[in-house]
Amino acid sequence: MPLPLLRLAGACINQSAAIARLTNSLEVDTAAFRGATGWRPPFTLEGGLRGVTSNAG
């Protein structure tokens, strides 16, 4: 379903906030978690993508 149509439908049934929660960015800032725990990801983004693409062919 096209996003503008979904948003319009949500507005018509008074569910704009719910539609926004489902369709807005899901990006998470992990800085606070990393600072509190000292955790670091085992791979960089570039390294992870390189591993995926090298196994794709």
CNS distance restraints for C-alpha pairs under 8 A (distance, minus, plus):
assign (resid   1 and name CA) (resid   5 and name CA) 6.96 0.50 0.50
assign (resid   1 and name CA) (resid   6 and name CA) 6.63 0.50 0.50
assign (resid   2 and name CA) (resid   6 and name CA) 6.34 0.50 0.50
assign (resid   3 and name CA) (resid   7 and name CA) 6.15 0.50 0.50
assign (resid   4 and name CA) (resid   8 and name CA) 6.14 0.50 0.50
assign (resid   5 and name CA) (resid   9 and name CA) 6.14 0.50 0.50
assign (resid   6 and name CA) (resid  10 and name CA) 6.15 0.50 0.50
assign (resid   6 and name CA) (resid  19 and name CA) 7.53 0.50 0.50
assign (resid   7 and name CA) (resid  11 and name CA) 6.18 0.50 0.50
assign (resid   7 and name CA) (resid  16 and name CA) 6.58 0.50 0.50
assign (resid   7 and name CA) (resid  19 and name CA) 6.42 0.50 0.50
assign (resid   7 and name CA) (resid  20 and name CA) 7.78 0.50 0.50
assign (resid   8 and name CA) (resid  12 and name CA) 6.22 0.50 0.50
assign (resid   9 and name CA) (resid  13 and name CA) 6.46 0.50 0.50
assign (resid  10 and name CA) (resid  14 and name CA) 6.00 0.50 0.50
assign (resid  10 and name CA) (resid  15 and name CA) 4.59 0.50 0.50
assign (resid  10 and name CA) (resid  16 and name CA) 4.83 0.50 0.50
assign (resid  10 and name CA) (resid  18 and name CA) 7.79 0.50 0.50
assign (resid  10 and name CA) (resid  19 and name CA) 6.14 0.50 0.50
assign (resid  11 and name CA) (resid  15 and name CA) 5.76 0.50 0.50
assign (resid  11 and name CA) (resid  16 and name CA) 4.95 0.50 0.50
assign (resid  15 and name CA) (resid  19 and name CA) 6.32 0.50 0.50
assign (resid  16 and name CA) (resid  20 and name CA) 6.08 0.50 0.50
assign (resid  17 and name CA) (resid  21 and name CA) 6.25 0.50 0.50
assign (resid  18 and name CA) (resid  22 and name CA) 6.40 0.50 0.50
assign (resid  19 and name CA) (resid  23 and name CA) 6.09 0.50 0.50
assign (resid  20 and name CA) (resid  24 and name CA) 5.51 0.50 0.50
assign (resid  30 and name CA) (resid  34 and name CA) 6.04 0.50 0.50
assign (resid  31 and name CA) (resid  35 and name CA) 6.00 0.50 0.50
assign (resid  32 and name CA) (resid  36 and name CA) 6.12 0.50 0.50
assign (resid  33 and name CA) (resid  37 and name CA) 6.05 0.50 0.50
assign (resid  33 and name CA) (resid  38 and name CA) 7.86 0.50 0.50
assign (resid  33 and name CA) (resid  39 and name CA) 7.68 0.50 0.50
assign (resid  34 and name CA) (resid  38 and name CA) 5.08 0.50 0.50
assign (resid  34 and name CA) (resid  39 and name CA) 5.06 0.50 0.50
assign (resid  34 and name CA) (resid  40 and name CA) 6.70 0.50 0.50
assign (resid  35 and name CA) (resid  39 and name CA) 7.64 0.50 0.50
assign (resid  43 and name CA) (resid  47 and name CA) 5.83 0.50 0.50
assign (resid  43 and name CA) (resid  48 and name CA) 5.78 0.50 0.50
assign (resid  44 and name CA) (resid  48 and name CA) 6.08 0.50 0.50
assign (resid  45 and name CA) (resid  49 and name CA) 6.17 0.50 0.50
assign (resid  46 and name CA) (resid  50 and name CA) 6.03 0.50 0.50
assign (resid  47 and name CA) (resid  51 and name CA) 6.21 0.50 0.50
assign (resid  48 and name CA) (resid  52 and name CA) 6.32 0.50 0.50
assign (resid  49 and name CA) (resid  53 and name CA) 6.11 0.50 0.50
assign (resid  50 and name CA) (resid  54 and name CA) 6.01 0.50 0.50
assign (resid  51 and name CA) (resid  55 and name CA) 6.37 0.50 0.50
assign (resid  52 and name CA) (resid  56 and name CA) 6.30 0.50 0.50
assign (resid  53 and name CA) (resid  57 and name CA) 7.21 0.50 0.50
